[in-house]
Amino acid sequence: MLNCLISIRDAYIKRFGTVLGYILLVISALISLSIIGFLIRTFFKIAIWILITCCALFGIYKLSELLKSEKQK
């Protein structure tokens, strides 16, 4: 993995030069981190939404079971 990162860095520097290569490397890293952060936040929002929905549906199911058992008595 480290070799892959070093080869990417070398490719940037070889293609764009030393100064512009490092600038573009930093900008690319920041953009990548922001995209990863957005995806993680989105994943947690979806996971929380699914958890709340499942809890609500389970509560409705248990409530309907309770009401059906009281009607049979």
TAKAGI-V289234 format. One line per field, one symbol per residue. phi: phi as a letter, one per 20 degrees, with the letter a starting at -180 (. if undefined). psi: psi as a letter, one per 30 degrees, with the letter a starting at -180 (. if undefined). A space follows every 10 residues. Layout:
phi = ???
psi = ???
This chain:
phi = .fffffffff fffffdnfff ffffffffff ffffffffff ffffffffff ffffffffff ffffffffff fff
psi = eeeeeeeeee eeeeefleee eeeeeeeeee eeeeeeeeee eeeeeeeeee eeeeeeeeee eeeeeeeeee ef.
